[in-house]
Amino acid sequence: MTGVEREAARGGGDRRAQWFKGLADLALLRLLRDEPHYGLQILDRLRSEAGLGLAEGSIYPLLHRLERAGLVSSEWRLAEEGGRPRRYYAITDAGAEELGELLAEWRRLRTELGDFLERP
């Protein structure tokens, strides 16, 4: 039995999914702080740069949830001359404020939990 199978058997998959959801929010907002991106571009960068193994079917529900919360906005753009339109997502002012709070919490938790877990 693999570690993932053991987690699922113990109900840990739900816990892991909740952690992952929060980390995905943080990483996505941080990515959009730099510049707007379209959905599959976001997915590729979160996979390659943040190491998040997001499924392709999970990126749009995540983006739509953050958009409903007012943390990101979207607009349709033509990707390039003659290209097909793509929906680009950008961080809002509320999203930038949320990102600041999430980053502060992440840093605090990383330090405190790391110190706790690494103590002799």
N, C-alpha and C positions, 0 to 999 in steps of 0.2 A: 504494500500500500504506500503510495507516494505521500509527501507532506500535504499536498493540496487535497488528496482524497481523505487524509486524516482530518484536516480542517473542516471539510464538508461534513464528514461523519459526526463531528463534534458540534456542528452548527457554526463553526468559525468562519465559514464562507460569508455569512451575513455581516459579521464584524469586519472582516477584511474588505468587503464591498463598501461599507460605510467609511472606513479609513480612506479607501481609494477614491471615493466620491469627493471627500473634502480635499484631498491632495490634488485631484483633477481640477477642482474649482480654482485652487491656489495657482497651479501651474498654468492654467488657461488664462487667467487674468494677468499673470505675469507676462506671458507671451504677447498678449494683446496690448500691454503697456507700451511696447516698442512701436508697433504699427498694426493696422488692420490686416486680417488674413481671411481667406475663405476656408470653408469647412474641412476639406481633405488636406489642405495645407496645414491647418491647425493639427489635425490628427497625425500627420507625418512628423511634424516637429515635436509634438508631445511624446510620440513613440521614440524618436531618435535622440532628442536632446534631453528630455526629462526622464526617459526610461519608463514611461507609463505604458503598459500593455493594453491600451484601450482597444476595444473591438470597434470595427467600422460603424456598426449600428448604434454605438453609444454616444458618438460625438454630437449628433444633431439634437437628441433629447437634452444633452448637457447644455448646448448652446441655447436652445429654446428656453430651458429653465432659467438660465442666467439672464436671458433677454426679458422674460416675464418679470424677473426680480428687479429689472432696471439697471443691472450691472454691466450689460453689453447692449449695443445697438447694432442694427444691420442695415445694409443697403445693397441694392443690386448694382453691379458694375460690369462693363465689358472688360474682360481680362486683357485683351489686346485687340488690335485692329482686326476685325472680322471674326474674333473669337466669340465663344458663347458667353452669355451673361453668367456671372457667379455672384453669390451672396457673400459679401464681405462683412466681417464682424469686427467691431471696435469697442474698446473699453469706454464706459461713460465716466462722468465725474464721480457718480456714486460707486461705480466699480473700482475706480482708482482709490477711493477712500476705503472701501472694503478690502482691497488688496493690501493697503498699508496696515490695516488691523490684522489681517490674516498673517502677513509677514512677521509682524511683531509677536503674535501668538506662536507662530512656528518657531521663531528664534528662541523664545522663552522656553517652550516645551522641549525643543531639541537640546538646549543646554541643561535644563533641570533633569529631564528624563535620562539624557546621556550620562550625566554625572551619577545619577542614582543607579543605573544599570551597570556602569563600569566600576563602581566602588568594590573594594575587596570584601 
